[in-house]
Amino acid sequence: MADTPWNSVWITGASSGIGLELARLMADEAPHVAISARSADALEAAAASHAALAAYPLDVTDADAVKATAERITAEAGPIDLAVLGAGTWKLMDAEDFDLAAVRTGMEVNYMGVANAVAALLPGMLSRGSGHIVIVASVAGYRGLPKAVAYGPTKAALINLAETLKAELAPHGIKVSVVNPGFVDTPMTRDNPFPMPGIIPARDAARALLSGLEKGRYEIVFPTGFVMGMKVLRLLPNALFFWIVRKFILTKAK
């Protein structure tokens, strides 16, 4: 077991993709790694692979269940030192096909799922004066992009939430990080019908995430090249940004 500051870790969205790969890496970093997702079978299979992993099936949109799960983890593994909040959903949607139910689902899972966990975690962390909350957002939250009307706004909200929490919780000894991935090969992205520049395997993404945590970074990004390009788009004047979207991104997304 590596010498790390984490005794008890909680990862949501851990049944596949980055969450699952991070859990596997974390199992060699911390003695207690709680993994949550809706898929109980996938969680149990993951937990069976390492003694440090323990499955806590959970629907993050259920605030009472999230609170009860956090309390159960604390009772069984000790106070949660590090929480990586990565449960999420993705649905392609053009503005002309605006689906209110899908938009609401995206907000409930991606944003409120994180908010529910933060609400469950903060009382204990504030009373101890320690802890680390990691919010998994996306570069899709940097600026509005085609086909992301049910996804990008939820990630923009998470980036804003992380900024607010970091500023307010730092005086209380609580760390906050935001993770903004580009394209990662996961079950959520495999059916995307458009080019995904710089896409990386989930295992590489998890390694980058863990490395960022170990280095104490606030914003953790990967793959670096693609994300830097997105950061440039974030800084462009609106007129130039919208011209680039129409000229290059919308054409490729068709």
C-alpha positions in Angstrom: 0.0 0.0 0.0 1.4 3.4 -1.0 2.0 6.1 1.6 -0.9 8.4 0.8 -3.1 10.8 2.8 -6.2 8.8 2.0 -7.6 6.2 4.3 -11.2 6.2 3.1 -12.0 7.1 -0.6 -15.4 7.2 -2.2 -15.8 7.1 -6.0 -19.2 7.5 -7.7 -19.8 6.5 -11.3 -17.4 3.6 -10.6 -19.0 0.7 -12.6 -17.2 1.5 -15.9 -15.0 4.0 -17.7 -12.8 6.4 -15.8 -14.4 5.7 -12.4 -13.8 2.0 -12.6 -10.2 2.4 -13.7 -9.5 5.0 -11.0 -11.0 2.6 -8.4 -8.6 -0.1 -9.5 -5.7 2.3 -9.2 -6.9 3.7 -5.9 -7.1 0.2 -4.5 -3.3 0.2 -4.3 -3.3 3.7 -2.8 -5.8 3.6 0.0 -7.0 0.8 2.4 -10.7 1.5 1.9 -12.1 2.5 -1.5 -15.9 2.6 -1.7 -17.4 2.4 -5.2 -20.9 3.5 -6.2 -23.0 3.3 -9.3 -26.5 2.1 -10.2 -25.2 -1.2 -11.6 -24.9 -3.5 -8.5 -23.6 -6.5 -10.6 -20.8 -4.5 -12.1 -19.8 -3.0 -8.8 -19.7 -6.4 -7.1 -17.6 -7.8 -9.9 -15.1 -4.9 -9.5 -15.1 -5.2 -5.7 -14.2 -8.9 -6.0 -11.0 -8.0 -7.8 -9.3 -6.3 -4.8 -9.7 -6.5 -1.0 -9.6 -2.7 -0.7 -12.7 -2.2 -2.9 -16.2 -2.3 -1.4 -19.4 -1.9 -3.4 -22.2 0.6 -2.4 -24.8 0.5 -5.2 -26.5 3.9 -5.5 -28.6 6.2 -7.6 -27.0 9.6 -7.1 -30.3 11.4 -8.0 -31.8 10.1 -4.7 -30.5 12.6 -2.1 -31.7 10.5 0.9 -29.9 7.4 -0.5 -26.7 9.4 -1.1 -26.7 10.7 2.4 -27.4 7.2 3.8 -24.5 5.8 1.7 -22.1 8.4 2.9 -23.0 7.6 6.4 -22.7 3.9 5.9 -19.2 4.3 4.3 -18.1 6.5 7.2 -19.4 3.9 9.7 -17.7 1.0 8.0 -14.5 2.6 6.7 -14.0 5.8 8.6 -14.5 9.4 7.6 -14.3 10.0 3.9 -11.0 11.7 3.1 -11.4 11.8 -0.7 -14.6 11.8 -2.7 -14.4 11.6 -6.5 -17.8 12.5 -7.8 -18.0 11.1 -11.4 -21.5 9.7 -12.0 -22.8 11.1 -15.2 -24.9 10.6 -18.3 -24.5 11.8 -21.9 -27.1 12.2 -24.6 -26.5 13.6 -28.1 -29.1 16.3 -28.9 -29.4 19.0 -31.5 -31.2 22.2 -30.5 -33.9 21.5 -33.1 -34.6 18.2 -31.3 -34.7 19.8 -27.8 -36.0 17.1 -25.4 -36.9 18.6 -22.1 -37.0 15.2 -20.3 -33.5 14.4 -21.5 -32.3 17.9 -20.4 -33.8 17.3 -17.0 -32.3 13.9 -16.7 -28.9 15.3 -17.5 -29.2 18.0 -14.9 -30.5 15.5 -12.2 -27.7 13.0 -12.8 -24.7 15.2 -13.7 -25.3 18.3 -11.5 -27.7 17.3 -8.8 -26.0 14.0 -8.4 -22.8 15.9 -7.4 -24.8 18.4 -5.3 -26.4 15.5 -3.4 -23.0 14.1 -2.6 -21.6 17.4 -1.6 -24.5 18.0 0.8 -23.8 14.6 2.4 -20.1 15.1 2.7 -19.8 18.7 3.9 -21.0 18.4 7.5 -18.4 15.8 8.3 -15.6 17.5 6.5 -16.4 20.8 8.0 -16.5 19.4 11.5 -13.1 17.7 11.0 -11.5 20.6 9.1 -10.3 18.3 6.3 -11.3 16.4 3.3 -11.0 16.6 -0.5 -14.0 16.8 -2.9 -13.3 16.1 -6.6 -15.9 17.1 -9.1 -15.7 15.5 -12.6 -16.9 18.0 -15.1 -15.7 18.2 -18.8 -14.2 20.5 -21.3 -17.7 20.6 -22.8 -18.5 23.0 -20.0 -16.0 25.5 -21.2 -18.2 26.8 -24.0 -21.5 25.8 -25.7 -20.8 23.1 -28.4 -23.0 21.5 -31.0 -25.0 18.4 -30.0 -24.3 19.0 -26.3 -27.4 20.9 -25.2 -28.3 18.2 -22.7 -24.8 17.8 -21.5 -22.6 20.9 -21.8 -24.7 23.1 -19.5 -24.5 20.5 -16.7 -20.7 20.5 -16.9 -20.6 24.3 -17.0 -22.6 24.3 -13.8 -20.2 21.8 -12.2 -17.2 24.0 -13.1 -18.9 27.0 -11.5 -19.8 24.9 -8.5 -16.2 23.7 -8.0 -14.9 27.3 -8.3 -17.4 28.5 -5.6 -16.7 25.6 -3.3 -12.9 25.9 -3.6 -13.0 29.6 -2.7 -15.3 29.1 0.3 -14.0 25.8 1.7 -10.2 26.5 1.5 -10.3 28.4 4.9 -11.9 25.4 6.5 -9.1 23.0 5.4 -11.2 21.3 2.7 -9.6 20.8 -0.8 -11.7 21.0 -4.0 -10.6 19.8 -7.4 -12.3 19.9 -10.8 -11.6 17.3 -13.5 -12.2 18.4 -17.1 -11.5 15.5 -19.5 -11.5 15.7 -23.2 -12.5 12.6 -25.2 -12.0 9.3 -23.3 -12.8 5.9 -24.6 -15.7 4.8 -22.4 -19.1 3.2 -22.9 -20.6 6.7 -22.9 -18.5 7.9 -25.9 -18.2 4.8 -28.1 -21.3 5.5 -30.1 -20.5 9.1 -30.9 -21.0 9.6 -34.6 -18.4 12.4 -35.0 -14.6 12.6 -34.8 -13.1 12.6 -31.3 -9.7 14.3 -31.5 -7.0 13.0 -29.0 -9.2 10.3 -27.5 -7.4 8.3 -24.9 -8.1 5.0 -23.1 -9.9 5.2 -19.7 -6.9 3.6 -18.0 -4.7 6.5 -19.2 -7.3 9.0 -18.1 -7.5 7.5 -14.6 -3.7 7.6 -14.3 -3.8 11.3 -15.2 -6.5 11.9 -12.7 -4.7 10.2 -9.9 -1.4 12.0 -10.8 -3.2 15.3 -10.6 -4.6 14.4 -7.2 -1.2 13.4 -5.9 0.2 16.7 -7.1 -2.5 18.7 -5.4 -3.9 20.3 -8.5 -7.1 22.2 -8.6 -7.9 21.6 -12.3 -7.0 18.2 -13.7 -7.2 17.9 -17.5 -6.5 15.2 -20.1 -5.6 14.7 -22.9 -3.4 17.8 -22.6 -3.2 18.8 -26.3 -6.9 18.7 -27.0 -7.8 20.4 -23.7 -5.4 23.2 -24.5 -7.2 23.8 -27.8 -10.5 24.0 -25.9 -9.0 26.5 -23.4 -8.1 28.7 -26.4 -11.7 28.5 -27.6 -12.8 29.6 -24.1 -10.7 32.8 -24.4 -11.8 33.8 -27.9 -14.1 36.8 -28.5 -17.7 35.6 -29.2 -17.7 36.5 -32.8 -14.6 34.5 -33.6 -15.7 31.6 -31.5 -19.1 31.3 -33.3 -17.4 31.6 -36.7 -15.1 28.7 -35.8 -18.1 26.6 -34.6 -20.0 27.2 -37.8 -17.0 26.8 -40.1 -15.3 23.7 -38.5 -17.2 22.1 -35.7 -20.8 22.1 -37.0 -19.6 20.8 -40.4 -17.8 17.8 -38.8 -20.7 17.1 -36.4 -23.2 16.7 -39.3 
